[in-house]
């Protein structure tokens, strides 16, 4: 850049020197007004030379800074590449470990989903069974309650001497059916109870009210115990 600027300056200086003799014949007044042309050219050349030198110095400084930057950048880049190459085995091992862990997690997830599905199926089955058991207990309890209430009503009627009016009630019909269906009942007790409920219309032995009351109370106690056992079993099933 400095050389390219010097050529025009030299040409300009040469032209000025050539023109100097042509101006020598001018009058003194013109020389005083215009001044010394050689001095002006010299001053101009010196100023331009100084400017060129300053620009050259700046260009050199910029070049040195650029080279320093390139050198440092290359060094840093080399260090970064070296560090990255050092980390490659470690990163590869981490990736392999992560992939292995991911595969195991997928296996565990699949097993957990299968276990959950099986648990839901078992829970649904258990819930259905529990509902059936609860429904069965409710029906059994209702039957026990009705039979126990009928027996209690019969005992109260006999103790009050109102057997005749009791025989016309629905409770009497319920006890009659109970006597016919109760397989574990002694035949002698069944016959005595059926004879009483028939109001003496059957032939044969007619039991006294005290005997019938004893049979009914025993039946009531047995049913109450059976109901208590069934209730305890139902409560245990609910808690389990």
PAMARLO-178080 format. One line per field, with one value per residue: z, x, y of N, C-alpha, C in turn; residue in three letters; chain. Coordinates in steps of 0.2 Angstrom, whole numbers, plus 5000, padded with zeros to 4 digits. Each point is the difference from the previous one (the first is absolute). Last residue first. Layout:
BEGIN
n.Z Z,...
n.X X,...
n.Y Y,...
ca.Z Z,...
ca.X X,...
ca.Y Y,...
c.Z Z,...
c.X X,...
c.Y Y,...
resn ALA,...
chain A,...
***
This chain:
BEGIN
n.Z 5275,5015,4996,5006,5022,5006,4996,5014,5020,4999,5001,5021,5013,4995,5009,5022,5004,4995,5017,5017,4996,5002,5022,5009,4993,5012,5021,5001,4997,5019,5014,4995,4996,4982,4987,4985,4983,4976,4989,5002,5018,4996,4987,5008,5016,4993,4991,5015,5008,4986,4999,5017,4999,4985,4999,4987,4982,4978,4992,4988,5008,5017,4993,4992,5016,5009,4988,5002,5019,4998,4990,5013,5015,5021,5021,5015,5016,5019,5022,5024,5007,4995,4977,4984,4998,4987,4977,4990,4996,4981,4980,4996,4992,4977,4985,4999,4987,4976,4991,4998,4981,4981,4999,4995,4978,4988,5004,4988,4977,4996,5001,4981,4983,5004,4995,4978,4992,5006,4988,4980,5001,5003,4981,4987,5007,4995,4979,4997,5008,4986,4983,5006,5004,4981,4992,5011,4994,4981,5003,5009,4985,4987,5011,5001,4981,4997,5012,4992,4984,5007,5007,4983,4989,5008,4992,4980,5002,5007,4983,4987,5009,4998,4980,4996,5009,4989,4981,5004,5004,4982,4987,5009,4997,4979,4996,5009,4987,4981,5004,5002,4981,4989,5008,4993,4979,4998,5006,4984,4983,5004,4999,4979,4991,5006,4989,4979,4999,5003,4981,4983,5004,4996,4978,4991,5012,5001,4993,4998,4995,4978,4984,4998,4987,4974,4982,4989,5006,4995,4986,5009,5014,4994,5003,5021,5007,4993,5012,5019,4999,4998,5019,5013,4994,5006,5022,5009,4999,5015,5022,5003
n.X 4695,4982,4978,4995,4994,4977,4985,4999,4988,4977,4991,4998,4981,4980,4996,4992,4977,4986,4996,4985,4977,4990,4994,4980,4980,4994,4990,4977,4985,4994,4984,4976,4990,4994,4989,4997,4985,4989,4993,4993,5007,5013,5021,5023,5009,5009,5022,5018,5007,5013,5023,5014,5007,5017,5023,5017,5014,4993,4982,4980,4977,4996,4997,4979,4984,5002,4991,4977,4993,5002,4982,4977,4983,5004,5001,4981,4997,5014,5004,5009,5023,5021,5001,5005,5023,5014,5000,5012,5022,5006,5001,5019,5019,5001,5006,5023,5015,5001,5012,5023,5009,5002,5019,5020,5006,5009,5023,5016,5004,5015,5023,5010,5007,5020,5020,5007,5011,5023,5017,5007,5016,5023,5012,5009,5019,5020,5010,5012,5022,5017,5009,5016,5022,5014,5009,5019,5021,5010,5011,5022,5018,5008,5015,5022,5013,5008,5019,5021,5009,5011,5022,5017,5006,5014,5022,5000,4995,5017,5014,4993,5002,5021,5006,4991,5011,5018,4997,4995,5018,5011,4989,5001,5019,5003,4989,5010,5017,4994,4994,5017,5010,4989,5003,5019,5000,4990,5013,5015,4992,4997,5018,5007,4988,5007,5019,4998,4992,5015,5014,4991,5000,5020,5005,4990,4998,4984,4981,5001,5022,5007,4992,5011,5020,4999,5004,5013,5004,4986,5004,5015,4991,4988,5008,4999,4980,4994,5009,4989,4981,5004,5005,4982,4987,5009,4998,4983,5000,5015,4992,4986
n.Y 4709,5007,4992,4978,4996,5003,4983,4982,5003,4997,4978,4989,5006,4990,4979,4999,5003,4982,4984,5006,4997,4979,4992,5008,4989,4980,5002,5005,4983,4987,5009,4999,4975,4980,4978,4975,4986,5007,5025,5022,5017,5020,5003,5005,4985,4980,5001,5000,4979,4987,5004,4992,4978,4994,5015,5017,5008,5007,5019,5009,5000,5016,5022,5007,5006,5021,5018,5004,5012,5023,5013,4999,4989,4988,5013,5002,4983,4999,5013,5001,5008,4989,4993,5017,5007,4987,5002,5018,4997,4988,5012,5014,4989,4995,5018,5006,4986,5003,5017,4997,4989,5013,5013,4990,4997,5018,5004,4987,5006,5018,4995,4991,5015,5011,4989,5000,5019,5002,4989,5010,5017,4994,4994,5018,5009,4989,5004,5019,5001,4991,5013,5016,4993,4998,5020,5008,4991,5010,5020,4999,4996,5018,5015,4994,5004,5022,5007,4995,5013,5020,4999,4998,5021,5019,5009,5013,5023,5015,5008,5017,5022,5010,5010,5021,5018,5008,5014,5022,5014,5009,5016,5022,5012,5010,5020,5020,5010,5013,5023,5016,5009,5018,5022,5012,5010,5021,5019,5008,5014,5022,5014,5008,5018,5021,5009,5010,5022,5018,5006,5013,5023,5012,5007,5020,5025,5022,5016,5024,5009,4998,5016,5021,5003,4992,4981,4981,4977,4980,4982,4984,4982,4979,4977,4990,4991,4978,4982,4994,4986,4978,4987,4993,4981,4979,4991,4986,4977,4989,4994,4981
ca.Z 4997,5002,4998,4993,4999,5002,4995,4994,5001,5000,4993,4996,5003,4997,4993,5000,5002,4995,4995,5003,5000,4993,4998,5003,4997,4993,5001,5001,4994,4996,5003,4998,5004,5006,4999,5006,5004,5005,4999,4995,5002,5005,4997,4995,5004,5003,4995,4997,5005,5000,4994,5001,5005,4997,5002,5005,5006,4999,5005,4996,4995,5003,5003,4995,4997,5004,4999,4994,5001,5004,4995,4998,4994,4995,4996,4996,4995,4995,4994,5000,5002,5007,5004,5000,5004,5007,5002,5000,5006,5005,5000,5002,5007,5004,5000,5003,5008,5002,5000,5006,5006,4999,5001,5008,5003,4998,5003,5007,5001,4999,5006,5005,4998,5001,5008,5002,4998,5004,5006,4999,4999,5006,5004,4997,5002,5007,5000,4997,5005,5006,4997,4999,5006,5002,4995,5002,5006,4998,4997,5005,5004,4996,4999,5007,5000,4996,5003,5005,4997,4998,5005,5004,4996,5003,5007,4999,4998,5005,5005,4996,5000,5007,5000,4996,5004,5006,4998,4998,5007,5003,4996,5000,5007,5001,4997,5004,5006,4998,4999,5007,5003,4997,5002,5007,5000,4998,5005,5005,4997,5000,5007,5003,4997,5004,5007,4999,4998,5006,5005,4998,5000,5008,5002,4998,4997,5004,5000,5002,5007,5004,4999,5004,5007,5004,5002,4998,5003,5005,4996,4995,5003,4999,4993,4999,5003,4996,4994,5002,5001,4993,4997,5003,4998,4993,4999,5001,4995,4993,5000,5000
ca.X 5006,5006,5000,5001,5007,5005,4999,5004,5007,5002,5000,5005,5006,5000,5002,5007,5004,5000,5004,5007,5002,5001,5006,5006,5000,5003,5007,5004,5001,5004,5006,5004,4998,5004,5000,5002,5006,4998,5003,4996,4997,4995,4994,4998,4998,4994,4995,4999,4997,4993,4996,4999,4995,4994,4998,4995,5004,5002,5006,5006,5001,5000,5007,5005,4998,5003,5007,5001,4999,5005,5005,5004,4997,5000,5006,5001,4995,5002,4996,4993,4994,5001,4999,4993,4996,5001,4996,4993,4999,5001,4994,4994,5001,4998,4993,4996,5001,4996,4993,4998,5000,4995,4994,4999,4998,4993,4996,4999,4996,4993,4998,4999,4994,4995,4999,4997,4994,4995,4998,4995,4993,4997,4998,4994,4995,4998,4997,4994,4996,4998,4995,4994,4996,4998,4995,4994,4998,4998,4994,4995,4999,4996,4993,4997,4999,4994,4994,4998,4997,4993,4996,4999,4996,4993,5001,5002,4994,4996,5004,4999,4993,4998,5004,4996,4994,5002,5002,4994,4997,5004,5000,4993,5000,5004,4996,4995,5003,5002,4994,4997,5004,4999,4993,5001,5004,4995,4995,5004,5001,4994,4999,5004,4998,4994,5001,5003,4995,4996,5004,5000,4993,4998,5004,4997,5005,5005,4999,4993,4998,5004,4996,4994,5001,5002,4995,5000,5005,4997,4995,5004,5003,4996,5000,5006,5001,4996,5003,5006,4998,4998,5006,5003,4997,5001,5006,4999,4995,5003,5004,4996
ca.Y 4997,5003,5007,5000,4998,5006,5006,4998,5000,5008,5002,4998,5004,5006,4999,4998,5006,5005,4997,5000,5007,5001,4997,5003,5006,4999,4998,5006,5003,4996,5001,5006,5006,5002,5008,5004,4998,4995,4994,4997,4994,5001,4998,5005,5006,4999,5000,5006,5003,4997,5003,5007,5000,4998,4993,5000,4998,4993,5000,5000,4995,4993,4999,4999,4993,4995,5000,4996,4993,4998,4998,5005,5003,4995,4999,5005,5000,4995,5002,4996,5004,5002,4994,4998,5005,4999,4994,5001,5004,4996,4996,5004,5001,4994,4998,5005,4999,4994,5002,5004,4995,4996,5004,5001,4993,4999,5005,4998,4994,5002,5004,4995,4996,5005,5000,4994,5000,5004,4996,4994,5003,5003,4994,4997,5005,4999,4993,5001,5004,4995,4995,5003,5001,4993,4997,5004,4997,4993,5001,5002,4994,4996,5002,4999,4993,4999,5003,4995,4994,5001,5000,4994,4996,4999,4996,4993,4996,4998,4995,4994,4998,4998,4994,4995,4998,4996,4993,4997,4999,4995,4994,4997,4998,4994,4995,4998,4996,4994,4995,4998,4995,4993,4997,4997,4994,4995,4998,4996,4993,4997,4998,4995,4994,4999,4997,4993,4995,4999,4996,4993,4997,4999,4994,4994,4995,4997,4993,4999,5001,4995,4994,5001,4998,5006,5004,5007,5004,5005,5004,5005,5005,5007,5002,5002,5006,5005,5001,5003,5007,5003,5002,5005,5007,5001,5004,5007,5002,5001,5006,5006
c.Z 4993,4996,5002,4998,4993,4999,5002,4995,4994,5001,5000,4993,4996,5002,4997,4992,5000,5001,4994,4994,5002,4999,4992,4998,5002,4996,4993,5001,5001,4993,4996,5002,4998,5004,5006,4999,5006,5004,5005,4997,4994,5001,5004,4996,4994,5003,5003,4995,4998,5005,5000,4994,5001,5006,4998,5002,5006,5007,5000,5005,4997,4994,5003,5002,4995,4998,5005,4998,4994,5002,5003,4994,4996,4993,4994,4996,4995,4994,4994,4994,4999,5002,5008,5004,5000,5004,5007,5003,5001,5007,5006,5000,5003,5007,5004,5000,5004,5008,5002,5000,5006,5006,4999,5001,5007,5003,4999,5004,5007,5000,5000,5006,5005,4998,5001,5007,5001,4998,5004,5006,4999,4999,5006,5004,4997,5002,5007,5000,4997,5005,5005,4997,4999,5007,5002,4996,5003,5007,4998,4997,5006,5004,4996,5000,5007,5000,4996,5003,5005,4997,4998,5006,5003,4996,5003,5006,4998,4998,5005,5004,4997,5001,5007,5001,4996,5004,5006,4998,4998,5007,5004,4997,5001,5007,5000,4997,5005,5006,4998,4999,5006,5003,4997,5002,5007,4999,4998,5006,5006,4998,5000,5007,5002,4997,5004,5007,5000,4999,5007,5005,4999,5001,5007,5002,4998,4996,5005,5000,5001,5008,5005,5000,5004,5007,5004,5002,4997,5002,5005,4997,4996,5003,4999,4993,4998,5003,4996,4993,5001,5001,4993,4996,5003,4998,4993,4998,5001,4995,4993,5000
c.X 5001,5006,5007,5001,5002,5007,5004,4999,5004,5007,5002,5001,5006,5006,5000,5003,5007,5004,5001,5005,5007,5003,5001,5007,5006,5001,5003,5007,5004,5002,5006,5007,5004,4997,5004,5000,5001,5007,4999,5003,4996,4996,4993,4993,4998,4997,4993,4994,4998,4996,4993,4996,4998,4994,4993,4998,4995,5003,5002,5006,5006,5001,5000,5007,5005,4998,5004,5007,5001,5000,5006,5005,5005,4997,5000,5006,5000,4995,5002,4996,4993,4994,5000,4998,4993,4996,5001,4996,4993,4999,5000,4994,4994,5001,4998,4992,4995,5001,4996,4993,4998,4999,4994,4994,4999,4997,4992,4996,4999,4995,4993,4997,4998,4993,4994,4998,4996,4993,4996,4998,4995,4993,4997,4998,4993,4994,4997,4996,4993,4995,4998,4995,4993,4996,4997,4994,4994,4997,4996,4993,4994,4998,4996,4993,4996,4998,4994,4994,4998,4997,4992,4995,4999,4996,4993,5001,5002,4994,4995,5003,5000,4993,4999,5004,4996,4994,5002,5001,4994,4997,5004,5000,4993,5000,5004,4996,4994,5003,5002,4994,4998,5004,4999,4993,5001,5004,4995,4995,5003,5001,4993,4999,5004,4997,4994,5001,5003,4994,4996,5003,5000,4994,4999,5004,4997,5005,5005,4999,4993,4998,5003,4996,4993,5001,5002,4994,5000,5006,4997,4995,5004,5004,4997,5001,5007,5001,4997,5004,5006,4998,4998,5007,5003,4997,5000,5006,4999,4995,5004,5004
c.Y 5002,4997,5003,5007,5001,4998,5005,5006,4998,5001,5008,5002,4997,5004,5007,5000,4999,5006,5005,4998,5001,5008,5002,4997,5004,5006,4999,4998,5007,5004,4996,5001,5006,5006,5002,5008,5004,4998,4995,4993,4997,4994,5001,4998,5005,5006,4998,5001,5007,5004,4998,5003,5008,5001,4999,4992,5000,4998,4992,4999,5000,4995,4993,4999,4999,4993,4995,5000,4996,4992,4997,4997,5005,5003,4996,5000,5006,5000,4996,5002,4997,5005,5002,4994,4998,5005,4999,4994,5002,5004,4995,4996,5005,5001,4994,4999,5005,4999,4994,5002,5004,4995,4996,5004,5001,4994,4999,5005,4997,4994,5002,5003,4995,4996,5004,4999,4994,5000,5004,4997,4994,5002,5002,4994,4997,5004,4999,4993,5000,5004,4995,4995,5003,5001,4994,4998,5003,4997,4994,5001,5001,4994,4996,5003,4998,4992,4998,5003,4995,4994,5002,5000,4993,4994,4998,4996,4993,4996,4998,4994,4993,4997,4997,4994,4995,4998,4996,4993,4995,4998,4995,4993,4997,4997,4993,4994,4998,4995,4993,4996,4997,4995,4993,4997,4997,4993,4995,4998,4996,4993,4996,4998,4994,4993,4998,4997,4993,4995,4999,4996,4993,4997,4998,4994,4994,4995,4996,4992,4998,5001,4994,4993,5001,4999,5006,5004,5008,5004,5005,5005,5005,5006,5007,5003,5003,5007,5005,5002,5004,5007,5003,5002,5006,5006,5002,5004,5007,5003,5001,5006
resn UNK,UNK,UNK,UNK,UNK,UNK,UNK,UNK,UNK,UNK,UNK,UNK,UNK,UNK,UNK,UNK,UNK,UNK,UNK,UNK,UNK,UNK,UNK,UNK,UNK,UNK,UNK,UNK,UNK,UNK,UNK,UNK,UNK,UNK,UNK,UNK,UNK,UNK,UNK,UNK,UNK,UNK,UNK,UNK,UNK,UNK,UNK,UNK,UNK,UNK,UNK,UNK,UNK,UNK,UNK,UNK,UNK,UNK,UNK,UNK,UNK,UNK,UNK,UNK,UNK,UNK,UNK,UNK,UNK,UNK,UNK,UNK,UNK,UNK,UNK,UNK,UNK,UNK,UNK,UNK,UNK,UNK,UNK,UNK,UNK,UNK,UNK,UNK,UNK,UNK,UNK,UNK,UNK,UNK,UNK,UNK,UNK,UNK,UNK,UNK,UNK,UNK,UNK,UNK,UNK,UNK,UNK,UNK,UNK,UNK,UNK,UNK,UNK,UNK,UNK,UNK,UNK,UNK,UNK,UNK,UNK,UNK,UNK,UNK,UNK,UNK,UNK,UNK,UNK,UNK,UNK,UNK,UNK,UNK,UNK,UNK,UNK,UNK,UNK,UNK,UNK,UNK,UNK,UNK,UNK,UNK,UNK,UNK,UNK,UNK,UNK,UNK,UNK,UNK,UNK,UNK,UNK,UNK,UNK,UNK,UNK,UNK,UNK,UNK,UNK,UNK,UNK,UNK,UNK,UNK,UNK,UNK,UNK,UNK,UNK,UNK,UNK,UNK,UNK,UNK,UNK,UNK,UNK,UNK,UNK,UNK,UNK,UNK,UNK,UNK,UNK,UNK,UNK,UNK,UNK,UNK,UNK,UNK,UNK,UNK,UNK,UNK,UNK,UNK,UNK,UNK,UNK,UNK,UNK,UNK,UNK,UNK,UNK,UNK,UNK,UNK,UNK,UNK,UNK,UNK,UNK,UNK,UNK,UNK,UNK,UNK,UNK,UNK,UNK,UNK,UNK,UNK,UNK,UNK,UNK,UNK,UNK,UNK,UNK,UNK
chain A,A,A,A,A,A,A,A,A,A,A,A,A,A,A,A,A,A,A,A,A,A,A,A,A,A,A,A,A,A,A,A,A,A,A,A,A,A,A,A,A,A,A,A,A,A,A,A,A,A,A,A,A,A,A,A,A,A,A,A,A,A,A,A,A,A,A,A,A,A,A,A,A,A,A,A,A,A,A,A,A,A,A,A,A,A,A,A,A,A,A,A,A,A,A,A,A,A,A,A,A,A,A,A,A,A,A,A,A,A,A,A,A,A,A,A,A,A,A,A,A,A,A,A,A,A,A,A,A,A,A,A,A,A,A,A,A,A,A,A,A,A,A,A,A,A,A,A,A,A,A,A,A,A,A,A,A,A,A,A,A,A,A,A,A,A,A,A,A,A,A,A,A,A,A,A,A,A,A,A,A,A,A,A,A,A,A,A,A,A,A,A,A,A,A,A,A,A,A,A,A,A,A,A,A,A,A,A,A,A,A,A,A,A,A,A,A,A,A,A,A,A,A,A,A,A,A,A,A,A,A,A,A,A,A,A,A,A,A,A
***
